[in-house]
Amino acid sequence: GDEPVKGQLTTKQFEKWESDYGQKQAEALGIGLGVFFLGWILVTCVSLVISSGSASSFGSKLWALMGWHGVDDLRNKANNIVRDVSKDGVWKPYTLKMEFQALYRHDCFCITFGFLIKYFSYGLLLVVTCMNIKSDIQKEYGDYPQDMLILGQLVFVFMVVLVLMVAIFPRIMYDPFKHSGKKSAMGRLTWMLTPKTL
């Protein structure tokens, strides 16, 4: 029962390592899912309370905040490109006939496309990221010394900072010359770095 496994670990050592690894992965999965769902629900509730605009009902506000509008525009264009409009007609989203066609046709995007792009993929990536971060914290990647890992860690931190900046200041993604209405460079910069109100 204690024969070496691949010349490095005995069977008992390997089983213990496998058990510990599974436990750590389960913990990381729980943390990732918890952050995703709790953060999602909390931010959604706060956004619904402070939001203002043309949407008045709860459903229209919820869709305006959480819907996948840009992805739906892409789906609408893509589904109409592949269709023979003279034969099948123009594809229109959220109609029973058209959505059923998109569901069984291999060249069309179905109604779940927006949810998968906007929510499912991000949730999955968050879980994977949490698993990797926890693993890297507990054990340095490839047993390399810290001075050789610092560059990769700095790149990761820089990426997180950029994502947070866009989340807090979404006007960074706009064209300030077109949308800000400011004539001076400082005015445009101040406009870009002002959190956009809902």
Disulfide bonds with the S-S distance in Angstrom:
none
